[in-house]
Amino acid sequence: MSVGRASATDRTVPPVSLNWRLPSRRDGRTLTASDIRNLVDRVLPPGKHNTADPATRRKLQAIDRSSRFSPEALLIFQDLLARLGIATARPIGLPLNDVPFWHRTANPFASYQSTAGLPTHADIVIIGAGLTGAAAAYHLRNSGRAVVLLDQGDPAGEASGRNGGNFELLPENSVGIYEGLAPGRFTYMKRLYPRVPEVVLRAVSEQQASLVLGLALRNRYLLKETILNERIACDFSPKGWLHLAANGKEEQGICEEVSLAAQHGQRIEIWSCTKIREEFGIDSAFLGRFIPGDGTYHPFKFVCGEIKSALRSGVALYTRTQVRHVVSDDDGKHRIVTNRGTIIAGGVIVATNAFTSKLFPELAEIAPYQSQILVTEHVPDRARGRSVTSDTGPVFFNQPREDARDGRAGLIMGGGHDRRMKNPSSRRRTAAIHAHLLELRDSFYPELAGQPPSAEWIGPMAFTPDGLPCIGFLRPGVVIAAGYNGYGGSYATAGGSAAAEMILSDSVLDWVPEAIFSPRRLMGDKPYFLTEQKGLWQVAKSLCDQLQAVNRRISDALTFDHTGTFVSILPSQQVSRPPGQSTSSASIEVRSLRKCAALANYSRDEISSLIHLMQRWDLKKDTVIFTEGSLGGTCFVIVEGSVNVSTYARGQQQLLAILGAGQIFGQVSIIESIPRSATCTTRTDVVMLEIGQAECETLLKTRSSIALKFLSTLNDGLIAALRDSDLRLLQIER
């Protein structure tokens, strides 16, 4: 009989009964694999995970304590105990079963071929039918293009069907936004580019943080929308996500993150040790952070649901078709060479994640790693559809809804240390990680001590040196969407959607800019964000682009929101500059400007040089400085007072931010040479300084010390604006 693959089709779990005599132990006979297989046939139907009645449990425990087993027999016997949820007195070996929990469900697309033979031509070929490839196919289904989806195995056969099934709405370290994610990005950047000035790295890190947040928010929306629109039965359980602090320092960080998020309308909670014990039965020494709305889902069923919809709309699927080469010709066509023939296509989406470097050696920096995950049967259902993570281990676990019944459910747990692998197809489990996982499991669920897991498997992942996914053009007509760094659940659906949109439009999207997400960034020694458009000015331009993209989303969201904060109605005609005349800035004291946060690190001589490039404005309260859409070309530094920043939505001005002394505004217009992207009015009487585009560009092109500092000042202002906009967007979309 087969003891490897289990079925979840039987929704009842009757206890089994053991009506047989114990195998003979006379003369100290060693039980063989044949003996134990006969025992399994008597005790348990093939592929089932039933519980055992008390009598059967006692008899099996007696056999466990007193019998001698051959190595193969012991593997099969522990598999039997695991499936019945019975502890062993012996050391727990690696499970016999290495089939992922998600693959207990039969694959409806196994060996699937849309036509008998592989087509010779297509408009778009998608390589890889996991979370990313399925999302790309789903979003191309109504494009009017001939779309072919290829997979070297069966859909969701690799990472998408071998991960933990956690549904985290945001990457774990992005809660709290910049206070959590940006410092992590900055650490990556400093390690990768130690010779780049920190001022530039900070600006880029803040930009990356905002982009990652935006990608995760988009992924959350698309995932939920697809599940609801297509009615995909994928055990979707947004019951919440608990992250446990591993030490006092992390506990303090969690408190700061949650406090910040709560101030901006986020439904994030701090859980005390008592609350954690009451909800999960976990004795934690530190606080936890709980996010309602996160939880678990069945990634394999989700992928199959997307593919089913895509096939209905005409997308063609060919499984067990290995792509060997992608050759791009001068005429803009691409030859996808497979083990079954060649397809000529106008565009290619590469959704191969850990296998990407096998197909494109130039992307060797998208490195394959492996995780090791186990499942234990018949565990008290303390998670109840919620997921838990902790840096202790590190570890994640959840209890999927597929087999939850009678207060019990399987427990999926992964952790230890992800290991780099040469061959992403490897399924080699290690005893050391196995032992570590059991130790972690028993620390969270002490009642499971001694209970063997029923299955343990390897899942391939793809990591990049900078911790960011690759979503962009490798070359014209070839889009890469891979390298999710263990956060496929937070990125892959949005990554597939982005790849589909990019291949259709033949252009880069503003929410996945080349400077940050392009796979080409991994192919050179120099920072790609400094070489694509030559120079530091591009950093500021990238920040401007991202700020505009976020503000557009805010404006769209406010169109349907009914709780906006209004500011007074403005004149019907556009205003491009303040009323009256500016005066010489010579009357501004250097000492007073050095008190401004934006200029605090300037020397007296540097501030004096800046003052000579600027003009002074003294404005009364409620004065319109400029209106949205008006001509720009200058930016301002607030010396005294405060300024309202607003955008027009639903027939009224909606407040975006309030700026105070020392802050800068108007950079977008001066850097991008475009009309004003927002309206600014004085909230109080204001003293401010204005610098024109010509003076600003002349200064920055010198690349002098003061030029670098002024770039830092411009970027700091953009970063602050981007932070405020991101928080405002989170508040609206919560």
N, C-alpha and C positions, 0 to 999 in steps of 0.2 A: 504494500500500500504506500501511497505518497504521504509523507509527513511534513512536506515543505510548504506547500501553498494552502492557505486557509480561505474559507468562504465566509462571507458576512451576509449571506442571503437569508439564513434562518434567524428570524427576529426573536425567537424564544430560546431560553437557556435552561432546559430541564436538567436537574442533576442526574448524573449517571449512577448506575448501581453495579457492584462487582460481585457477580455470582459465580465464582470459580475458586479452586484451591490454589494456594501459593505454590509456585514452582518448587520443585524439590531442591533442597540444599544439602542433601546427603553427600558425604565425602568432600564437602567444600566446593561443590561444582560452581564454576563461573558461568554466570548467565550470558548467553550469546545474543547477538543482534536478532537472530531468528526468534529466540525466546521472548524478547521484548516486543518484537513486531506482533507476535501472537497475542501478547498481553494488550497491546494497543488496540488490536482488532476487537478484542472482547470488551474493552473499556470505553472506547471513544469512536464514534463514526468518523469516517475520513473527512479531514478538513474542518472539524468543528472545534469550538473552544468552550465546551460545556463546563459547568461546575460539577463537583463531586459530592455525593452524599457523605455523611460522617463516617459510615462504615467503610466505604471505598477509600476515603482519605486516610483512615487509620491503617488499612491494609497496605496501601501504597507507601506510606511512611515507614511501615515495618520492613517492607522490601528495601527501601532506601537505606535504612539503618543496618540491616543484617546481611545483605547479599553482596556478592562480588560480581563485578561486571567487566566484560571486555570493554576496551575504549569505545568501540562503535555502539555497543549496547548501552553504555552510560549516556552517550549523546542522545540516543533515542528515548531513553527513560526520562532524562531531564526535560526533553521536549514534551513528553506526556505530562509531567508534573507542571510544566509551564502553562500548557493549554488548559489545565484544570485549576490553576491557581494554587498549587500546593508547594510548600517550602521543602527544601532539601537540607539534610544535615551535612552534605558534602560540599566541597568547593564548587562554585558555579562556573562551568566552562562556557565558552562561546556557544551560542545556540546553534542547533542544527539548521534552523531556518534563517536564511538571509534575505527573504523576500520582504520588501517594504510593506508597511501596514497599508499604504494607499493602493498597493497593487493586489490586495485581496479582491477588489472589485474587478470583474472580468473586463478586459479592454475591448470596447466595441469596435475599435479600429485596428485590431491586430491584423497584420498582413493586408491592410486595406489598399485596394488599387481602384482608382476612379475609372480607368479604362484598362484594357488588357495589356496595352503597351504604353511605354513612356512617350509623351508628346515630344515632338522635335522643336516646337516653338512655343513661346509664351510671352506675354507682356512683362510679367513680374514673376520671379521665382523666389520663394521663401525657403531658406535652408534651416531646418530645425522646427519641430512641432511640439515644443514645450510651452511654457507660459508666454514667452515673448513671441514665438512664431505663431502660436494660435491667436494671440491678440492682434498681430499684424494681419493675419488672414481674415479675422473677424472684421477689422476696420476697413479692409479692402473689398469686402464681399459685395458691396453695391457700387463699386467704382466704375463698372463697365469695362474693366480690364480682364484679360485672361490671366488668372492667377494660379500658380502651381505651388503646392506645399509639399516639401520633401522631408523625410526623416530617415536616418540611418537605421533606426529600430522601429518601434511603435510609438505613437504619441505619448508624451509625458513619461517616457521610459527612463530618463536620466534625472537631472536635478529636480525637475518639476514634479516628479512622482517619487522623489527620494528625500524630500526635505522634511521639516518639522511640522508643516501645516499651520504655522502661526500666521495670523492676520494682524500685523502691526501697521496701524494707520500712518505712523511716522517711523523713520529709522530711529533706533533706540536712543541714540545720543543727540537727537535734534529737539527733544522736548526742552523748552526754554530758549529755543532758537539760538541766538548768537552766544548767549551765556553757556550753552551746552555744545552746540555744533561748531561754531566758528573757532573756538580755541582748539578743538580737535583738528579742524582743517589747517589752522595755522601751524600746529605741530607737524603735520604731514609736510607742509610747504617748507618749513625750516629744514627738515631733515633731507628733503629732496633737492632743495636749491639754497644751500648755505651761503652762496655768494650774492644772491639777490637781496637788495635792501629790504629790511623788515617792513618799512612803510608800504612797499609795493605788495609784499606777501600778506600783510594784514588786509589791504584793500581786496586782494584776490580771494583771501580766505572768507571775508565777509560776503563777497559776491557768490562764492561757491556755496556758502551756507544758505543763502537766500534761494539759490537755484535748486539745491537739494530739497529744501523745504517745499518749494513749489512743485517739484517733481513728485514728491510723496503725496502732497495734497491732490494732485491730478490723478495719481494712481489710485488713491482711495475712492475718488469719485467714479472713475471708470470701472473699477472692480465692482462696486455696489450697483452701479447703473446696469452693467452687463448681467449680473446675477438676477436683478429684478426684471429687466426687460425681456430676457430670454427664459426666465423662470427656470434657472439652472438649479437642480437639486444637488447642492454640493455641501450639505451639512453646515451651512453658513451660520456661525454663532458669534455675533458681535457682543459678547457678554462682558468684555473687559480684559485688560492686560495689567498685571502687577509686576513691577520691577523692584526687587529687593536690594537695598543698599548692602554692599559687602563690607564696609568699614565706616568709621566715623566721618572721614573726609568725604566719601561719596554720599553719606547721609546728609551732610550739610549742603552738598551740591544739589541733591534732590529737593531739599527744602527751598533753596533759592530758585531753582527752576520752576517748581510748582507755584511758588509764591508769585513769581513774575507772570507765569501763564494765567494764573487766576485773576490777576489784575486786568488782564485783557480778555476776559470772558471765556477762558478755556475751561472745559469740564474735566479738570485734573485734580486728583485728591491725594493728600498725604495720609497714609494709613499708619497708625501706631502699631507697635508690636502686639498689643492686645487685639486690635482689629484684624491683623493678619492671622492671628491664632484662631479667632472666632470664625473667620471666613474660609480659611484654607487648612486650619489645623497645623500650621507651620510655626515652630518656635524660632522666631527670628530675633537676633540680637540688635537689629537696626530697623529703622523705619522703611517704609515702602512707598512707591509712587503708583497709583492706580489710575488708569485711563479708561473710562467707559467707552464702549463703541469698538474697541479692539476685540480680539478673541481668536477663534479658529475657523478654518474651513477645509474642505477636502480639495487640495490642488489638482489632483488627477481628474476628479469629476468636473471641476471647473473648466479645465482644458478641453475635456471631451465635449462639454456643453458649447464652448465657443466654436470648436471644429464642426460640430453638428450643424450649427447655424450657418457657418461659412459654406459647408457643402450644399446646403439647401439653396444657397444663392449662386451656386455655380463654381465655387473654388474647387480645384482638383487636388486630391491627396494621393500621394504615393509613399507608402511606408517601406521599410527595409531596402531603402535606396541610398547607397553611400555616395556622397559627393567627394570626388577625388581632387578636382581642380576647378578654379574659376578663372577663366582667361578673358581679359577685356581687350577687345579689338579696337583699332583706330576709328572704326565707323560708329562707335558708341554701343555696339552690341557686346553681349557677354556670353561666353560658352561655358555652360555648367556641365562638366564632364563627370559622369557617374559610372558606377559598375554596370549599369543597364543601358547606357547610351548617353548622348549629349543633347542638351536643350539649349537653344539659342533664345536669349531673353533681352529685353530692353533695360530691365532693372533687376537688381538682386538685393534681397534683405538677408543678412547673415545673423541668425538667432541661435548660435551654437554654443554660447557661453564657455564652459570649460574646455570645449573641443575646438575653439576658434583658432588657436595657434597651430593646430594640426593642418588646417586648411590654408591659413595665411601665416607662414613662418615669421613674417615681418612684425606680427603682433604677439611675439613671444612673451611680452610683458603682461599679457592677459594670462596669468598663470593658473593652472588647475590645482585645486586643493580638495581634500576630502574630509568629510565629517562622518562621524560614527553615531548611529542612532539606534535605540532599542525600544521595544514595547513590552510592557508587562500586563498580563491579563487580570480581569476581575478585581480591579483596585477600587477601593471606596472613592466615589465620585466627588472628591473635594474640589476639584477645579471647576466642574460644572460648566464647561464650554469656555472657560477663561484660560488665558495663557500666562505663564510665569517665567521671568528671566532673572538671572543674577550673575554678577561678575565673579561670584564665588564658583569656581569650577573651570571656566564659566559654564553655565547651564541654562537650558530652556526646557520646559515641559508643558504638556497640555493633555487633556483627556477628550479625544474626538467624540463627536456625537453619533457617529455611525453605529457603534455597538453599545451605547450607553443605555442601560436598563436596570431596573430594580436597585437603584442607588449605587451601581458599580459601572465602571468603564475601563477600557484599556488606558494605560499611561504611556505616552510617548515622551521620551527624554533623550536629549542630545547634549553634548558638551565636550569637556576635555579640551584639547588643543587641536585646532584644525591643522592638517599636515599637508605640505606640498607633495604633489604626486607627479611622476613623469608621464604616466599613462592614465588619462581621465576615465578610461574604461575599466580600470582596476577595481576589483571588489574585495581587496585584501583587508580583512579586519585584523586589529591588533589586540592581543590579550591585555596589554597595559592600559589602553583606553577603555576596554571592556571593564576591567577592574575599577578604574576610576569612575566610570559611569555608575556602576553598582554602588560604590561608596557615596556618590552624590545622591543617587536615588534614595538610599536608605537614610540619608541625613534629612531629607524632606518627608519621606514616607517610612518611618521606622518600622511600621508593621509589615513591611515587605522584606525585611531582612531574611535572607535564605531562599526567597522565591525566585526561581529562574525566570529570565525574560523569555518570551515565546519566539521572538525574532530580533535580529540585530543586523543592520545593513549599512552600507557605505553610500553616501551621497556626494557626487562631484559638485564643486563650486568653482567660481572663477574670481580671482582677486587681481586688482591693479595696484601699482606702486603708490598712487596717490589716493587710493580708497574711493575713487569716483567711478561710476559706470561709464562705458563707452557707448555713446549714441550719436552717430554721425557718419559722414561720408569718408570711406577709406580712399576712394577714387570716384570720379564721376560715374553715377549709376550704381554704385555699390555702397549700401548702408550697413554699418555694423551696429548691432544692439546686443551688448554682452558685457560681462565683467561686473556683476552686481555685489561683489564683496560680502556675500552672505545675506544680503537684503533683497533677494528676489521677490519676496512677497510685498515689499515696499516700492519696487521699481519696475518689475518686468512688464506688467500690464500697460503702464504708461510708456515704457520703452518700445513695446510693440506698436502702440498707437502712433508714437512719434516717428518710428521707422516707416510706417505706412504713409503718413502725411508727407514725409520728406521725399519718398520715392515718387509720389504722385506730383508734388510741386517742383521737384528738382531744386529745392532750396532748403537752407538751414532754418530751423524754427527759433523764434526769439527765446523760448523757454528751455532750449537745449543748445546754447551757443557753441560754436566751434572751439573758441578759445578754452573752454572748460571741458566739454564732453567729447570732442573729436577723438577718434581712435588714433589719429596721426600724432597726437601729443605724446604717444608712447614710443615713437619711432626716432626721436632725436635726443641729443644731450641737453639742448637749451630749452628753457621754459617756453612752452608753446604759447602761453598767454602774453609773452613779450616779443615773440618773433612773427606772429601772424600778421600784424599790422605795423610792425616796427616801432617799438618805443613805449615809454611809460604812458603816453597820451591815450593809448588804446585801453589801458586799465580803467581810466576815467570814463571813456566812451562805453565800455562794457557795463560799468556800473549804471550809467545813464540808461542804457538800453533795458537793463533789468528793472530799474526803477519805473520806467515807463510801462513795461509789461505788467508789473504788479499793480500799478495805478489803474491801468485799463481794466484789470480783473476786478479791482475795487469798484470802479464806476459801473461795470456790468452787474456786479453783485448788488450794489445799491439800487439799481433799477428795479429789483424785485424785493428789496428789503423795505421794511416799514418802520425801522427804528433808528434812522439816521439822525445825526446831530446837524442842525441847520445853522447857517450864518446869514447875515442880512443880505437881502437882494441887492445885486450890483447894478450899475448903470447899464442900459441896453447896448451901448456902443463899446467897442473894445478900447482898452487903455493900455498903451505900450510902455509908459514911463510915469513916474510920480508927477503930480502937478507942481508948478513953480520951477525954480531954478536951483541946481546944485551949487555948492560953494566949494572953495578950496579946502582941502583936507589938512592944511597946515595947522589949523587950530586944534586938531585932535592931538592929545598928549600921548606920547609913546608909552608912558607908564600906564595909562588907562587901558590901552590896547593889549598890553602884556598880561592884564588881568583876565582877558577873554580866553576861554579854554582853547579856542581854535588857534590862537597865536601864542600860547604860553611858552612854547619851546623856541621861539624866535629871539634872537639877540636884539638889542636896541637898534643897532645899525640896520639889521634886516627889516625890522618894522618900519624904520624911517624910509628905507628904499621902497617898501610896499606903499606907504602913505603917499609918496610922490606919484604913484601910478593911479591913485584913486581920487574920487570926488565925494564930498560930504553932502548928506541929505538930512534935514530936520523936518519931520512930518508929524502932524497931529493925529490923534486917535481917529479910527474909522476912515483913514485915507486909503484909496485904492492905489497900490504900487504898480501893479499890472494885472491884466486879465488873461485867462486861459485862451490860447489861440492867437494872442497878439504877438507882434514882432519882438524878438529878444535881442541878444547880443551883449548883455552885461549880467554880472552877478553881484550880490550884496553881502556885506558882513554887518550883522546887527551889533552896534556898540552899546546902545541902551534901549530898553523897552522890549516889546514882543510883537510877533506877526502871526496872523492866521493864514494857513495854507488850505485851500478848498478846491473842490472840483464840482462841475455842474452835473446833476443827476436828478431825475424825477421832477424837473421844473424848478429846482432850488439848488443853492450852493450847499454842498455837503462838506463838513469840516474833515480834513485829513490829518492835520497836525498843527501844533502851536509851537513856534520857534521863539527862543529867548536870546538874550545877550550872548555874544560869542559864536552864534551859529551862522551858517552861510546858506543862502538860497539863490536859485537862478542858474546853478551850474549846468543843468541839462541844456538850456538854451545856448549858453556860451560855448559848451563843448561840442554839441551836436549841430549847431547852426540851424536850429529848427524853432518854430513858434513855441511860446510858453506852454508848458504841459499842465499848469495849474494856475489858480488865481491867488494872489497874495494881497492882504490888506493889513493895515496896522491895527493891532489889538489895543495898544496903548500909544501914548506919545513915543516917538521912535527917533533915535539918532543912528544913522547907518552910513556905511561907506560903499561906493560903487566902483567896480573895475570893468573896463570894456574888453571886448574880445581881442582886439588887436594887441592891447597891452599884455593881456594874459598869455596869448600865444607866443609873443615875443619873449616874454620871461621864461616860459616853459621850454622853449627850444634851445635856450642857453645851456640847459642841464647843469646849471650851477647849484651850489648848496642851497641857496634861497629858492631856486626853481623847484628842487626836490621837496623842500619843505612846503612850498605853496601847493604843489601837487598833492602832498599829504593832506593839506588843509582842505582842498577841494574834495578829495576822496573821503575824508572823515565826514564832511557834510553830506555827501551822497550816501555813505554808509548809515549815518543817523537817519536820513530820510528813508532809506531802504528798510531799515529796522522798523521804523514807525509804520511804514506801509505794510510790511509783512504782518506785524501784530494786528493792524487794523483789518487786514484780510482774514486772518485767523478768527478774529472776533466776529466778523460778518458770516463766515462759512462754518462756524462751529455747529 
